[in-house]
């Protein structure tokens, strides 16, 4: 696993949920309009048909 140093204000743990041909992660509404970075910290489920 790679290590990334990211400076920021808050951390939010979430799970990627399927939608159409992609996925989404919900963040708090107060983050609207903010720049956000998403880092995958585990391997995706291998049971999924999507890549």
C-alpha positions as CSV (number, residue, x, y, z in Angstrom):
1,X,0.0,0.0,0.0
2,X,1.3,3.5,-0.8
3,X,1.4,6.3,1.7
4,X,0.0,9.7,1.0
5,X,0.5,12.9,3.1
6,X,-2.5,15.1,2.6
7,X,-3.1,18.4,4.5
8,X,-6.8,19.1,5.2
9,X,-9.4,20.1,7.7
10,X,-11.4,16.9,8.4
11,X,-11.5,13.2,7.6
12,X,-14.7,11.3,6.8
13,X,-14.8,7.5,6.6
14,X,-17.3,6.1,4.1
15,X,-17.9,3.3,1.7
16,X,-18.2,3.6,-2.1
17,X,-21.8,2.6,-3.1
18,X,-22.8,1.6,-6.7
19,X,-24.6,4.0,-9.0
20,X,-25.0,3.6,-12.8
21,X,-21.5,2.9,-14.3
22,X,-19.6,4.3,-11.2
23,X,-19.8,4.7,-7.5
24,X,-20.3,7.5,-4.9
25,X,-19.3,8.3,-1.4
26,X,-21.5,10.5,0.7
27,X,-19.9,13.3,2.7
28,X,-21.4,15.8,5.1
29,X,-23.7,18.5,3.6
30,X,-21.5,21.2,5.2
31,X,-18.8,20.2,2.7
32,X,-20.8,21.5,-0.3
33,X,-18.6,23.6,-2.5
34,X,-15.4,22.4,-0.9
35,X,-12.5,20.7,-2.7
36,X,-12.4,17.0,-1.6
37,X,-9.9,14.2,-2.2
38,X,-10.9,10.5,-2.1
39,X,-8.3,7.8,-1.2
40,X,-9.1,4.1,-1.5
41,X,-7.7,2.3,1.6
42,X,-8.8,-1.3,0.9
43,X,-9.2,-3.6,-2.1
44,X,-12.6,-3.5,-3.8
45,X,-15.0,-6.5,-3.2
46,X,-14.1,-9.3,-5.7
47,X,-17.8,-10.4,-5.7
48,X,-18.8,-7.4,-7.7
49,X,-19.4,-7.7,-11.4
50,X,-18.3,-4.1,-12.0
51,X,-14.7,-3.1,-12.3
